[in-house]
Amino acid sequence: MEQELLYLSRRDVEAVGLDISTIIDLLETAFTEKGRGRVEMPPKPGIHPAPDAFIHAMPAYIPKMRSAGIKWVGGFPDNSQRDLPYISGLIVLNDLETGFPYAVLDCTWITAYRTAAASALAAKYLARPDSQVCGILACGVQGRTHLEALQALLPLQKVYAYDIDPHAQRRFVEEMSEELDLEVTGVEHPKEAVAQSDLVITSGPILNHPQPTIQGDWLPPGSFASAVDFDSYWAPSALAQFDKLCTDDLAQFQYYRELGYFQNTPEPYADLGEILIGAKPGRENVEERIMAMNLGLALDDMAVAPEVYRLAVQRGIGTTLPL
């Protein structure tokens, strides 16, 4: 019997149109399973062909979601100069009975949205539920998807946006104001986007040797921050003021620390799965400054990709290829 797989290009994945609320729900299931010790996910190995660039292999297995597979993903900061996305790669899904691959998906869209959904899920437990003002530092893909994800869970009213590229900032302000029907204001200095916000998202490139921007005393008490770019944006004085810092996986956090990252970052008190199952507390009072420093897990991809595949099959999207 000839074996086949479904190939879903980036355009195909986008055409499926999986909504952000569903993605957040899928991640909540996956992280709950992780908190209960019911997933298999080794730390991701990687290669680094250029400065601050990476190509990582990210396998995971989530029995409850009948999901197993791997993502092969690259992040190259200089791609912006080539008019190419920072992130690119593929996801392979494997059949649980035979081990055969049954789908290959472009990972760009899934990575963009599952990353934002993980931050929003952290905010659900760690941000103040009345948070209305959001600061976005870096107005690229992640700035856009994070704003969409946070709006799905919190009563956002106003957004302050900053980017080192004034053109990118202007586009973000114009397009996200219209798309999400929010008051989005561009600012000239990053401190303006931090000091006035209940929620702060930083999503620049991940740097081995960062030159941090955000300093101590910028972030108001009671705020929540998600550092999508590890500690690249945050000075040690700012990191030291957080009452709680959580991550999505403690083992991978330590793995990255051994590689030279997080030298000035406090030890996380919990991972997201522990918070979801109640093993560790989330927000305990309105004055706490809390940060989520999620690393981006294969778990996220394996929670979302099978649903994208299911809907693609249902709607006749994609190309069937022989193995």
One Martini backbone bead per residue (centre of mass of N, CA, C, O) as a GRO file, in nm:
protein
  323
    1MET     BB    1   0.093   0.038   0.025
    2GLU     BB    2   0.070   0.361  -0.037
    3GLN     BB    3   0.217   0.636   0.102
    4GLU     BB    4   0.088   0.944   0.245
    5LEU     BB    5   0.090   1.308   0.236
    6LEU     BB    6   0.028   1.631   0.364
    7TYR     BB    7   0.074   1.944   0.210
    8LEU     BB    8   0.135   2.266   0.380
    9SER     BB    9   0.151   2.566   0.310
   10ARG     BB   10   0.145   2.879   0.409
   11ARG     BB   11  -0.116   2.942   0.257
   12ASP     BB   12  -0.274   2.701   0.366
   13VAL     BB   13  -0.258   2.763   0.668
   14GLU     BB   14  -0.395   3.040   0.646
   15ALA     BB   15  -0.664   2.933   0.512
   16VAL     BB   16  -0.775   2.789   0.761
   17GLY     BB   17  -0.814   3.000   1.007
   18LEU     BB   18  -0.727   2.976   1.294
   19ASP     BB   19  -0.830   3.081   1.590
   20ILE     BB   20  -0.704   3.224   1.876
   21SER     BB   21  -0.890   3.093   2.091
   22THR     BB   22  -0.829   2.801   2.009
   23ILE     BB   23  -0.524   2.811   2.055
   24ILE     BB   24  -0.538   2.870   2.356
   25ASP     BB   25  -0.694   2.614   2.431
   26LEU     BB   26  -0.485   2.410   2.329
   27LEU     BB   27  -0.258   2.509   2.522
   28GLU     BB   28  -0.403   2.454   2.786
   29THR     BB   29  -0.411   2.151   2.752
   30ALA     BB   30  -0.105   2.101   2.715
   31PHE     BB   31  -0.008   2.238   2.987
   32THR     BB   32  -0.169   2.058   3.171
   33GLU     BB   33  -0.026   1.799   3.088
   34LYS     BB   34   0.254   1.893   3.167
   35GLY     BB   35   0.194   1.945   3.470
   36ARG     BB   36   0.120   1.616   3.488
   37GLY     BB   37   0.345   1.453   3.318
   38ARG     BB   38   0.202   1.395   2.996
   39VAL     BB   39   0.479   1.451   2.837
   40GLU     BB   40   0.709   1.453   2.551
   41MET     BB   41   1.012   1.678   2.586
   42PRO     BB   42   1.293   1.755   2.469
   43PRO     BB   43   1.543   1.939   2.442
   44LYS     BB   44   1.649   2.158   2.201
   45PRO     BB   45   1.837   2.121   1.940
   46GLY     BB   46   2.120   2.301   1.773
   47ILE     BB   47   2.216   2.539   1.527
   48HIS     BB   48   2.478   2.812   1.431
   49PRO     BB   49   2.553   2.968   1.129
   50ALA     BB   50   2.504   3.254   1.274
   51PRO     BB   51   2.478   3.534   1.423
   52ASP     BB   52   2.187   3.498   1.608
   53ALA     BB   53   2.139   3.218   1.483
   54PHE     BB   54   1.895   2.945   1.414
   55ILE     BB   55   1.854   2.573   1.424
   56HIS     BB   56   1.579   2.371   1.528
   57ALA     BB   57   1.486   2.081   1.711
   58MET     BB   58   1.121   1.993   1.782
   59PRO     BB   59   1.003   1.758   1.992
   60ALA     BB   60   0.669   1.591   2.047
   61TYR     BB   61   0.434   1.436   2.296
   62ILE     BB   62   0.062   1.413   2.315
   63PRO     BB   63  -0.153   1.185   2.409
   64LYS     BB   64  -0.434   1.330   2.446
   65MET     BB   65  -0.387   1.467   2.137
   66ARG     BB   66  -0.259   1.276   1.937
   67SER     BB   67   0.055   1.395   1.932
   68ALA     BB   68   0.328   1.382   1.686
   69GLY     BB   69   0.656   1.546   1.642
   70ILE     BB   70   0.828   1.803   1.436
   71LYS     BB   71   1.041   2.094   1.441
   72TRP     BB   72   1.209   2.286   1.177
   73VAL     BB   73   1.376   2.585   1.286
   74GLY     BB   74   1.440   2.923   1.186
   75GLY     BB   75   1.649   3.215   1.299
   76PHE     BB   76   1.711   3.527   1.106
   77PRO     BB   77   1.775   3.856   1.150
   78ASP     BB   78   1.879   3.934   0.842
   79ASN     BB   79   1.613   3.886   0.673
   80SER     BB   80   1.502   4.179   0.658
   81GLN     BB   81   1.718   4.260   0.429
   82ARG     BB   82   1.564   4.030   0.229
   83ASP     BB   83   1.255   4.016   0.266
   84LEU     BB   84   1.237   3.813   0.518
   85PRO     BB   85   1.163   3.608   0.753
   86TYR     BB   86   1.283   3.523   1.057
   87ILE     BB   87   1.090   3.276   1.031
   88SER     BB   88   1.145   2.920   0.951
   89GLY     BB   89   0.976   2.607   0.840
   90LEU     BB   90   0.887   2.273   0.966
   91ILE     BB   91   0.621   2.032   1.008
   92VAL     BB   92   0.598   1.700   1.150
   93LEU     BB   93   0.359   1.438   1.135
   94ASN     BB   94   0.283   1.141   1.331
   95ASP     BB   95   0.185   0.829   1.351
   96LEU     BB   96   0.102   0.634   1.634
   97GLU     BB   97   0.106   0.339   1.496
   98THR     BB   98   0.357   0.366   1.261
   99GLY     BB   99   0.531   0.658   1.231
  100PHE     BB  100   0.427   0.790   0.996
  101PRO     BB  101   0.409   1.045   0.794
  102TYR     BB  102   0.108   1.272   0.729
  103ALA     BB  103   0.253   1.566   0.764
  104VAL     BB  104   0.345   1.886   0.607
  105LEU     BB  105   0.428   2.208   0.751
  106ASP     BB  106   0.430   2.518   0.767
  107CYS     BB  107   0.552   2.726   1.054
  108THR     BB  108   0.507   3.036   1.057
  109TRP     BB  109   0.214   3.081   1.153
  110ILE     BB  110   0.215   2.896   1.399
  111THR     BB  111   0.444   3.037   1.551
  112ALA     BB  112   0.313   3.315   1.576
  113TYR     BB  113   0.048   3.214   1.735
  114ARG     BB  114   0.154   3.027   1.963
  115THR     BB  115   0.327   3.241   2.102
  116ALA     BB  116   0.096   3.435   2.171
  117ALA     BB  117  -0.080   3.228   2.323
  118ALA     BB  118   0.122   3.178   2.556
  119SER     BB  119   0.116   3.465   2.664
  120ALA     BB  120  -0.190   3.480   2.712
  121LEU     BB  121  -0.202   3.244   2.908
  122ALA     BB  122  -0.022   3.375   3.118
  123ALA     BB  123  -0.202   3.630   3.156
  124LYS     BB  124  -0.451   3.485   3.272
  125TYR     BB  125  -0.271   3.423   3.552
  126LEU     BB  126  -0.066   3.707   3.579
  127ALA     BB  127  -0.259   3.917   3.514
  128ARG     BB  128  -0.466   4.162   3.530
  129PRO     BB  129  -0.804   4.148   3.442
  130ASP     BB  130  -0.805   4.488   3.401
  131SER     BB  131  -0.628   4.512   3.163
  132GLN     BB  132  -0.586   4.798   2.910
  133VAL     BB  133  -0.269   4.846   2.873
  134CYS     BB  134  -0.035   4.827   2.592
  135GLY     BB  135   0.306   4.736   2.527
  136ILE     BB  136   0.489   4.753   2.216
  137LEU     BB  137   0.809   4.597   2.147
  138ALA     BB  138   0.799   4.544   1.839
  139CYS     BB  139   0.637   4.564   1.502
  140GLY     BB  140   0.594   4.277   1.420
  141VAL     BB  141   0.457   3.979   1.415
  142GLN     BB  142   0.445   3.948   1.730
  143GLY     BB  143   0.306   4.212   1.793
  144ARG     BB  144   0.044   4.138   1.642
  145THR     BB  145  -0.035   3.860   1.770
  146HIS     BB  146  -0.036   3.956   2.065
  147LEU     BB  147  -0.261   4.159   2.045
  148GLU     BB  148  -0.477   3.958   1.956
  149ALA     BB  149  -0.454   3.763   2.200
  150LEU     BB  150  -0.507   3.967   2.432
  151GLN     BB  151  -0.788   4.063   2.330
  152ALA     BB  152  -0.927   3.776   2.379
  153LEU     BB  153  -0.889   3.817   2.723
  154LEU     BB  154  -0.873   4.136   2.736
  155PRO     BB  155  -0.970   4.489   2.807
  156LEU     BB  156  -0.864   4.652   2.569
  157GLN     BB  157  -0.790   5.015   2.479
  158LYS     BB  158  -0.465   5.063   2.480
  159VAL     BB  159  -0.170   5.143   2.267
  160TYR     BB  160   0.186   5.118   2.276
  161ALA     BB  161   0.431   5.186   2.016
  162TYR     BB  162   0.761   5.035   1.938
  163ASP     BB  163   1.032   5.109   1.699
  164ILE     BB  164   1.335   5.141   1.534
  165ASP     BB  165   1.133   5.141   1.292
  166PRO     BB  166   0.928   5.384   1.181
  167HIS     BB  167   0.774   5.234   0.957
  168ALA     BB  168   0.678   4.991   1.127
  169GLN     BB  169   0.525   5.162   1.332
  170ARG     BB  170   0.322   5.300   1.143
  171ARG     BB  171   0.192   5.044   1.033
  172PHE     BB  172   0.095   4.932   1.298
  173VAL     BB  173  -0.089   5.161   1.382
  174GLU     BB  174  -0.276   5.159   1.135
  175GLU     BB  175  -0.353   4.848   1.116
  176MET     BB  176  -0.434   4.781   1.420
  177SER     BB  177  -0.651   4.989   1.461
  178GLU     BB  178  -0.839   4.868   1.241
  179GLU     BB  179  -0.840   4.558   1.300
  180LEU     BB  180  -0.902   4.599   1.642
  181ASP     BB  181  -1.029   4.859   1.746
  182LEU     BB  182  -0.785   5.047   1.853
  183GLU     BB  183  -0.579   5.253   2.048
  184VAL     BB  184  -0.293   5.342   1.859
  185THR     BB  185   0.036   5.454   1.973
  186GLY     BB  186   0.311   5.617   1.891
  187VAL     BB  187   0.654   5.621   2.007
  188GLU     BB  188   0.986   5.757   2.067
  189HIS     BB  189   1.012   5.589   2.342
  190PRO     BB  190   1.017   5.301   2.524
  191LYS     BB  191   0.926   5.417   2.801
  192GLU     BB  192   0.636   5.499   2.705
  193ALA     BB  193   0.546   5.186   2.666
  194VAL     BB  194   0.596   5.102   2.975
  195ALA     BB  195   0.500   5.324   3.198
  196GLN     BB  196   0.173   5.300   3.081
  197SER     BB  197   0.151   4.980   3.141
  198ASP     BB  198   0.006   4.657   3.209
  199LEU     BB  199   0.134   4.555   2.933
  200VAL     BB  200   0.438   4.385   2.808
  201ILE     BB  201   0.592   4.347   2.480
  202THR     BB  202   0.881   4.163   2.372
  203SER     BB  203   1.004   4.100   2.004
  204GLY     BB  204   1.283   4.067   1.930
  205PRO     BB  205   1.569   3.952   1.886
  206ILE     BB  206   1.774   3.691   1.972
  207LEU     BB  207   2.053   3.749   2.194
  208ASN     BB  208   2.364   3.672   2.316
  209HIS     BB  209   2.446   4.004   2.332
  210PRO     BB  210   2.285   4.216   2.488
  211GLN     BB  211   2.136   4.563   2.479
  212PRO     BB  212   1.950   4.685   2.693
  213THR     BB  213   1.658   4.898   2.740
  214ILE     BB  214   1.509   4.819   2.996
  215GLN     BB  215   1.470   4.969   3.300
  216GLY     BB  216   1.452   5.050   3.602
  217ASP     BB  217   1.128   5.181   3.691
  218TRP     BB  218   0.941   5.159   3.438
  219LEU     BB  219   0.763   4.944   3.558
  220PRO     BB  220   0.476   4.910   3.694
  221PRO     BB  221   0.300   4.817   3.933
  222GLY     BB  222   0.107   4.527   3.833
  223SER     BB  223   0.254   4.417   3.597
  224PHE     BB  224   0.289   4.259   3.272
  225ALA     BB  225   0.535   4.042   3.110
  226SER     BB  226   0.661   3.950   2.775
  227ALA     BB  227   0.962   3.772   2.679
  228VAL     BB  228   1.021   3.668   2.360
  229ASP     BB  229   1.348   3.769   2.365
  230PHE     BB  230   1.404   3.711   2.631
  231ASP     BB  231   1.665   3.934   2.769
  232SER     BB  232   1.725   4.155   2.543
  233TYR     BB  233   1.543   4.414   2.666
  234TRP     BB  234   1.646   4.352   2.973
  235ALA     BB  235   1.766   4.477   3.242
  236PRO     BB  236   1.877   4.379   3.544
  237SER     BB  237   1.716   4.602   3.702
  238ALA     BB  238   1.439   4.504   3.590
  239LEU     BB  239   1.444   4.200   3.662
  240ALA     BB  240   1.478   4.246   3.980
  241GLN     BB  241   1.163   4.367   4.009
  242PHE     BB  242   1.044   4.098   3.998
  243ASP     BB  243   0.838   3.888   4.180
  244LYS     BB  244   0.786   3.715   3.910
  245LEU     BB  245   0.920   3.430   3.722
  246CYS     BB  246   0.828   3.267   3.429
  247THR     BB  247   0.802   2.965   3.237
  248ASP     BB  248   0.754   2.689   3.012
  249ASP     BB  249   1.055   2.553   3.083
  250LEU     BB  250   1.295   2.462   3.304
  251ALA     BB  251   1.491   2.281   3.143
  252GLN     BB  252   1.534   2.483   2.905
  253PHE     BB  253   1.637   2.715   3.069
  254GLN     BB  254   1.896   2.568   3.167
  255TYR     BB  255   2.006   2.505   2.889
  256TYR     BB  256   2.043   2.806   2.807
  257ARG     BB  257   2.227   2.888   3.038
  258GLU     BB  258   2.460   2.694   2.947
  259LEU     BB  259   2.484   2.865   2.665
  260GLY     BB  260   2.466   3.189   2.798
  261TYR     BB  261   2.202   3.256   2.890
  262PHE     BB  262   2.068   3.428   3.162
  263GLN     BB  263   2.293   3.571   3.351
  264ASN     BB  264   2.069   3.815   3.465
  265THR     BB  265   1.845   3.604   3.541
  266PRO     BB  266   1.621   3.495   3.725
  267GLU     BB  267   1.481   3.245   3.880
  268PRO     BB  268   1.231   3.055   3.826
  269TYR     BB  269   0.933   2.962   4.007
  270ALA     BB  270   0.788   2.859   3.733
  271ASP     BB  271   0.577   2.688   3.528
  272LEU     BB  272   0.295   2.692   3.344
  273GLY     BB  273   0.185   2.414   3.427
  274GLU     BB  274   0.191   2.459   3.735
  275ILE     BB  275  -0.014   2.692   3.731
  276LEU     BB  276  -0.259   2.549   3.596
  277ILE     BB  277  -0.271   2.313   3.835
  278GLY     BB  278  -0.182   2.466   4.122
  279ALA     BB  279   0.123   2.419   4.224
  280LYS     BB  280   0.145   2.725   4.152
  281PRO     BB  281   0.117   3.047   4.175
  282GLY     BB  282  -0.006   3.319   4.064
  283ARG     BB  283  -0.160   3.581   4.112
  284GLU     BB  284  -0.186   3.756   4.447
  285ASN     BB  285  -0.161   4.068   4.355
  286VAL     BB  286  -0.181   4.405   4.229
  287GLU     BB  287   0.150   4.469   4.271
  288GLU     BB  288   0.271   4.269   4.097
  289ARG     BB  289   0.552   4.181   3.918
  290ILE     BB  290   0.525   3.997   3.604
  291MET     BB  291   0.700   3.735   3.424
  292ALA     BB  292   0.715   3.595   3.093
  293MET     BB  293   0.971   3.351   2.973
  294ASN     BB  294   0.930   3.223   2.688
  295LEU     BB  295   1.086   2.981   2.459
  296GLY     BB  296   0.947   2.779   2.294
  297LEU     BB  297   0.755   2.493   2.212
  298ALA     BB  298   0.672   2.193   2.080
  299LEU     BB  299   0.404   2.175   2.224
  300ASP     BB  300   0.265   2.402   2.072
  301ASP     BB  301   0.276   2.275   1.786
  302MET     BB  302   0.135   1.996   1.870
  303ALA     BB  303  -0.137   2.139   1.943
  304VAL     BB  304  -0.197   2.286   1.652
  305ALA     BB  305  -0.132   2.121   1.388
  306PRO     BB  306  -0.362   1.900   1.393
  307GLU     BB  307  -0.594   2.110   1.355
  308VAL     BB  308  -0.502   2.217   1.086
  309TYR     BB  309  -0.517   1.945   0.943
  310ARG     BB  310  -0.814   1.877   0.992
  311LEU     BB  311  -0.929   2.128   0.845
  312ALA     BB  312  -0.793   2.080   0.574
  313VAL     BB  313  -0.934   1.816   0.509
  314GLN     BB  314  -1.228   1.920   0.539
  315ARG     BB  315  -1.156   2.164   0.303
  316GLY     BB  316  -0.942   2.077   0.078
  317ILE     BB  317  -0.648   2.141   0.178
  318GLY     BB  318  -0.381   2.081  -0.022
  319THR     BB  319  -0.112   1.832  -0.086
  320THR     BB  320  -0.073   1.520  -0.216
  321LEU     BB  321   0.194   1.290  -0.124
  322PRO     BB  322   0.431   1.071  -0.180
  323LEU     BB  323   0.670   0.863  -0.008
   0.00000   0.00000   0.00000
